[in-house]
Amino acid sequence: MRGLRYKEFWMQDPASGSACGDPVFERSLLTTEAVDGWRGFPVSWIEASPHEVHAELLTERNALVMIDTGSTQADFHYGKRAMSWEFQPGSIGLFTPGTELRLSKWRWTPTRRVRIDLDAPLPGCALETLQGFCGPTEIEFRDPELTAVVRAMVLEIAGGNANGRLYAESLSLGVALRLQQRKNARYGTARERGKLSGEQLRKVQELIRADLGKDLCLAALARESGFSPAQFVRLFKNTVGCTPYQYLFQARLEVARELVRASDQPLTTIAAETGFASQSHMTSAFAKAFNVRPGEMRRLERLRPQ
């Protein structure tokens, strides 16, 4: 058991490799190279072995923390209340600057948790329309949609950021938008239901399909539509029924499938031209989308009677 005083207990910088516990018993699950290649909110994914820590918590930044696997029990004073809590997989905490948890005692089992720095700017993706999206501190809540996005973030980073910048930005903005939705629901704010015009949508679709191999960013797509990135994502989803990245990924799959069927280009060339990180990345995508690998699809296509 170790005692810590007014440490950024949940909030430590991801680069430090530790958060919300004793660094002696913890390790980062993300390599420095993978973190450096990520283009979204700063993320840490920490694995803790069993230990106990006494600490005082005073947060300085907006951050989200989620228990991925395992559990932890915590006793602390928050405001005028003494609390006992058990955080299980899927438990999410939202912490705003000035949150103080006094006389804290944390008992960790083998646990993995994710921490996201919500104050860090997204490169080239202004959040000016989402000011104050975090809302007040919530010690613990459940949100399956948000949980899925957070897990997708750490898996993308751990996998080497194969899906590119637009995916990283879309996931990060998805976290911000989901938190804003929760805040709006709490305070009764109306949901935006507007859509892109036909001309705005056409321009965005043309930009996406013009060069599928390009590592597109939200800022470029938003400029084409005439909206901020946050507004653009909402309006695009209202119009098309999916996120910009999902649309891009589907376009890549469709074009890659046609090239596999109709051309003699090497699969590595097709993967590069359509924006997949590698041939194995394209193969994995084909297996999930079409239940067949690209090489097998090409072989079956050539066996079909003409």
C-alpha positions as CSV (number, residue, x, y, z in Angstrom):
1,M,0.0,0.0,0.0
2,R,1.3,3.4,-0.9
3,G,0.2,7.0,-0.2
4,L,0.0,9.7,-2.8
5,R,-0.8,13.4,-2.2
6,Y,-2.9,15.5,-4.7
7,K,-1.6,13.6,-7.7
8,E,-3.5,13.8,-11.0
9,F,-4.8,10.4,-10.1
10,W,-7.1,9.8,-13.0
11,M,-5.6,12.5,-15.2
12,Q,-1.9,11.8,-15.7
13,D,-0.4,12.4,-19.1
14,P,-0.6,9.3,-21.3
15,A,3.1,9.6,-22.1
16,S,3.9,9.0,-18.5
17,G,2.7,5.4,-18.9
18,S,0.6,5.5,-15.7
19,A,-2.6,6.9,-14.4
20,C,-5.0,6.3,-11.6
21,G,-2.7,4.0,-9.6
22,D,0.8,3.2,-8.6
23,P,3.3,3.2,-11.5
24,V,5.2,0.3,-9.9
25,F,2.2,-1.9,-10.6
26,E,1.2,-0.6,-14.0
27,R,2.3,-0.6,-17.6
28,S,1.2,1.0,-20.9
29,L,-0.4,-1.3,-23.5
30,L,0.4,1.2,-26.3
31,T,3.8,1.7,-27.7
32,T,5.3,5.2,-28.1
33,E,5.4,4.7,-31.9
34,A,1.7,3.8,-32.0
35,V,0.7,6.8,-29.8
36,D,2.8,9.2,-32.0
37,G,1.0,8.0,-35.1
38,W,-2.5,8.6,-33.6
39,R,-4.3,11.7,-34.9
40,G,-7.1,12.0,-32.3
41,F,-7.5,12.9,-28.7
42,P,-4.5,11.7,-26.6
43,V,-5.3,8.2,-25.3
44,S,-3.6,5.9,-22.7
45,W,-4.4,2.3,-22.2
46,I,-3.1,1.0,-18.9
47,E,-2.8,-2.5,-17.4
48,A,-2.6,-2.7,-13.6
49,S,-1.7,-5.7,-11.5
50,P,-3.4,-6.1,-8.1
51,H,-2.4,-3.4,-5.6
52,E,-3.8,-0.8,-3.3
53,V,-3.2,3.0,-3.2
54,H,-4.2,5.8,-0.8
55,A,-4.3,9.2,-2.6
56,E,-5.9,12.6,-2.8
57,L,-7.3,13.5,-6.3
58,L,-7.4,17.0,-7.7
59,T,-8.1,17.1,-11.4
60,E,-6.8,19.9,-13.6
61,R,-8.1,18.9,-17.1
62,N,-11.2,17.5,-18.7
63,A,-10.8,13.7,-19.1
64,L,-12.7,10.6,-19.6
65,V,-11.7,7.3,-17.9
66,M,-13.2,3.9,-18.7
67,I,-12.6,0.5,-17.1
68,D,-12.0,-1.9,-20.0
69,T,-11.4,-5.2,-18.1
70,G,-11.2,-6.1,-14.5
71,S,-12.5,-4.0,-11.6
72,T,-11.5,-1.6,-8.9
73,Q,-13.1,-0.7,-5.5
74,A,-12.8,2.9,-4.3
75,D,-13.7,4.7,-1.1
76,F,-13.5,8.5,-1.2
77,H,-15.1,11.8,-0.1
78,Y,-16.7,13.9,-2.9
79,G,-18.1,17.2,-1.8
80,K,-19.8,16.5,1.5
81,R,-20.5,12.9,0.8
82,A,-18.5,9.7,1.6
83,M,-18.8,7.2,-1.2
84,S,-17.9,3.6,-1.8
85,W,-17.9,2.5,-5.4
86,E,-17.0,-0.6,-7.5
87,F,-16.0,0.2,-11.0
88,Q,-16.7,-2.7,-13.4
89,P,-15.9,-3.2,-17.2
90,G,-17.8,-0.5,-19.1
91,S,-17.8,1.9,-16.1
92,I,-17.0,5.4,-17.4
93,G,-16.0,8.5,-15.4
94,L,-16.1,12.1,-16.7
95,F,-13.8,14.4,-14.7
96,T,-13.7,18.2,-15.1
97,P,-11.1,20.6,-13.7
98,G,-11.3,21.2,-10.0
99,T,-12.8,17.8,-9.2
100,E,-11.5,16.7,-5.8
101,L,-11.8,13.2,-4.3
102,R,-10.4,13.3,-0.8
103,L,-9.2,10.5,1.4
104,S,-9.3,8.1,-1.6
105,K,-8.5,4.4,-1.3
106,W,-8.3,2.4,-4.5
107,R,-8.0,-1.4,-4.5
108,W,-7.1,-2.8,-7.9
109,T,-7.6,-6.3,-9.3
110,P,-5.9,-7.2,-12.7
111,T,-7.4,-4.3,-14.6
112,R,-7.2,-2.5,-17.9
113,R,-8.5,1.1,-18.2
114,V,-8.5,3.8,-20.8
115,R,-8.0,7.5,-20.2
116,I,-8.7,10.2,-22.9
117,D,-7.6,13.8,-22.6
118,L,-10.6,15.9,-23.7
119,D,-8.8,19.2,-23.5
120,A,-6.2,18.5,-26.2
121,P,-7.0,20.0,-29.6
122,L,-7.7,17.7,-32.6
123,P,-5.1,18.6,-35.3
124,G,-6.9,20.6,-38.0
125,C,-10.3,19.9,-36.4
126,A,-11.7,22.9,-34.4
127,L,-14.3,22.1,-31.7
128,E,-15.6,25.6,-31.5
129,T,-19.2,24.5,-31.9
130,L,-18.7,22.0,-29.0
131,Q,-17.5,24.4,-26.3
132,G,-18.4,23.0,-22.9
133,F,-19.3,19.6,-24.4
134,C,-18.0,17.7,-21.3
135,G,-20.8,18.8,-18.9
136,P,-20.3,18.4,-15.2
137,T,-18.2,15.7,-13.4
138,E,-19.9,12.2,-13.4
139,I,-18.1,9.8,-11.1
140,E,-19.6,6.7,-12.9
141,F,-22.1,6.1,-15.7
142,R,-22.8,3.5,-18.4
143,D,-23.1,4.3,-22.1
144,P,-22.7,1.3,-24.5
145,E,-22.3,3.6,-27.5
146,L,-19.5,5.6,-25.9
147,T,-17.9,2.4,-24.6
148,A,-17.8,1.0,-28.2
149,V,-16.1,4.1,-29.5
150,V,-13.5,4.2,-26.7
151,R,-12.6,0.5,-27.3
152,A,-12.4,1.2,-31.0
153,M,-9.9,4.0,-30.3
154,V,-7.5,1.8,-28.3
155,L,-7.7,-1.1,-30.7
156,E,-7.0,1.2,-33.6
157,I,-3.9,2.7,-31.9
158,A,-2.7,-0.7,-30.7
159,G,-3.1,-2.0,-34.3
160,G,-0.8,0.7,-35.7
161,N,-3.4,3.2,-36.8
162,A,-4.2,1.3,-40.0
163,N,-7.4,3.2,-40.8
164,G,-5.8,6.6,-41.1
165,R,-6.4,10.1,-39.9
166,L,-10.1,10.5,-40.8
167,Y,-10.9,7.4,-38.7
168,A,-8.9,8.8,-35.7
169,E,-10.6,12.2,-36.0
170,S,-14.0,10.7,-36.4
171,L,-13.7,8.5,-33.3
172,S,-12.4,11.4,-31.3
173,L,-15.2,13.7,-32.5
174,G,-17.6,10.9,-31.9
175,V,-16.6,10.9,-28.2
176,A,-17.1,14.7,-28.0
177,L,-20.5,14.6,-29.8
178,R,-21.7,11.7,-27.6
179,L,-20.8,13.6,-24.4
180,Q,-22.6,16.7,-25.8
181,Q,-25.7,14.6,-26.5
182,R,-25.7,13.4,-22.9
183,K,-25.3,17.0,-21.7
184,N,-28.1,18.1,-24.0
185,A,-30.4,15.4,-22.8
186,R,-29.8,16.3,-19.2
187,Y,-30.6,20.0,-19.9
188,G,-33.3,19.5,-22.5
189,T,-31.4,21.0,-25.4
190,A,-32.9,20.3,-28.8
191,R,-31.1,17.9,-31.1
192,E,-29.8,19.2,-34.5
193,R,-31.8,17.6,-37.3
194,G,-30.6,19.5,-40.4
195,K,-29.1,17.9,-43.5
196,L,-26.6,18.8,-46.2
197,S,-28.0,20.1,-49.4
198,G,-27.7,18.0,-52.5
199,E,-24.9,20.3,-53.8
200,Q,-23.0,20.2,-50.5
201,L,-23.2,16.4,-50.4
202,R,-22.1,16.0,-54.0
203,K,-19.0,18.1,-53.4
204,V,-18.1,16.0,-50.3
205,Q,-18.7,12.7,-52.1
206,E,-16.6,13.9,-55.1
207,L,-13.7,14.8,-52.8
208,I,-13.8,11.5,-51.1
209,R,-13.9,9.5,-54.3
210,A,-11.3,11.6,-56.1
211,D,-8.4,9.9,-54.4
212,L,-9.3,7.0,-52.2
213,G,-5.6,6.5,-51.4
214,K,-5.3,9.9,-49.8
215,D,-5.3,10.2,-46.0
216,L,-8.3,12.5,-45.8
217,C,-9.0,14.6,-42.7
218,L,-12.3,16.0,-41.3
219,A,-11.2,19.6,-41.8
220,A,-10.8,19.1,-45.6
221,L,-14.3,17.5,-45.9
222,A,-15.9,20.1,-43.7
223,R,-14.4,23.0,-45.7
224,E,-15.9,21.5,-48.8
225,S,-19.4,21.5,-47.1
226,G,-19.0,25.0,-45.7
227,F,-19.4,23.9,-42.1
228,S,-17.2,23.3,-39.0
229,P,-16.0,19.7,-38.5
230,A,-18.5,19.1,-35.7
231,Q,-21.4,20.5,-37.6
232,F,-20.4,18.6,-40.8
233,V,-20.2,15.2,-39.0
234,R,-23.8,15.7,-37.6
235,L,-25.2,16.9,-40.9
236,F,-23.5,14.2,-43.0
237,K,-24.8,11.5,-40.7
238,N,-28.3,13.0,-40.8
239,T,-28.1,13.0,-44.6
240,V,-26.4,9.7,-45.4
241,G,-27.1,7.6,-42.4
242,C,-23.4,6.9,-41.6
243,T,-20.3,8.8,-40.6
244,P,-17.9,10.3,-43.1
245,Y,-15.3,7.6,-42.3
246,Q,-17.8,4.8,-42.8
247,Y,-18.8,6.3,-46.1
248,L,-15.1,6.5,-47.1
249,F,-14.4,2.9,-46.0
250,Q,-17.4,1.6,-48.0
251,A,-16.2,3.5,-51.1
252,R,-12.8,2.0,-50.7
253,L,-14.3,-1.5,-50.4
254,E,-16.5,-1.0,-53.5
255,V,-13.7,0.2,-55.7
256,A,-11.2,-2.4,-54.5
257,R,-13.8,-5.1,-55.2
258,E,-14.2,-3.9,-58.8
259,L,-10.4,-3.8,-59.3
260,V,-10.0,-7.3,-57.9
261,R,-12.7,-8.6,-60.2
262,A,-11.9,-6.8,-63.4
263,S,-8.2,-6.0,-63.4
264,D,-4.9,-7.9,-63.3
265,Q,-3.3,-5.4,-60.9
266,P,-1.4,-7.0,-58.0
267,L,-3.4,-7.0,-54.7
268,T,-0.7,-4.8,-53.0
269,T,-1.2,-2.2,-55.7
270,I,-5.0,-2.2,-55.3
271,A,-4.7,-1.9,-51.6
272,A,-2.4,1.1,-51.9
273,E,-4.6,2.8,-54.6
274,T,-7.8,2.4,-52.5
275,G,-6.4,3.6,-49.2
276,F,-5.8,0.4,-47.3
277,A,-2.8,0.4,-45.0
278,S,-1.6,-2.9,-46.5
279,Q,-2.7,-5.9,-48.4
280,S,-3.4,-7.7,-45.1
281,H,-5.6,-4.8,-44.1
282,M,-7.6,-5.0,-47.3
283,T,-7.8,-8.8,-46.9
284,S,-9.2,-8.5,-43.4
285,A,-11.7,-5.9,-44.6
286,F,-12.9,-8.2,-47.5
287,A,-13.3,-11.1,-45.2
288,K,-15.5,-9.1,-42.9
289,A,-17.5,-7.3,-45.6
290,F,-17.8,-10.0,-48.3
291,N,-16.9,-13.2,-46.4
292,V,-14.2,-14.0,-48.9
293,R,-10.5,-13.0,-49.4
294,P,-9.5,-10.8,-52.4
295,G,-7.4,-13.6,-54.0
296,E,-10.2,-16.1,-53.7
297,M,-12.7,-13.5,-55.1
298,R,-10.5,-13.0,-58.1
299,R,-10.1,-16.7,-58.7
300,L,-13.9,-17.3,-58.5
301,E,-14.6,-14.4,-60.8
302,R,-12.3,-15.9,-63.5
303,L,-14.0,-19.3,-63.1
304,R,-17.4,-17.8,-64.0
305,P,-18.6,-18.5,-67.6
306,Q,-18.3,-15.5,-69.8
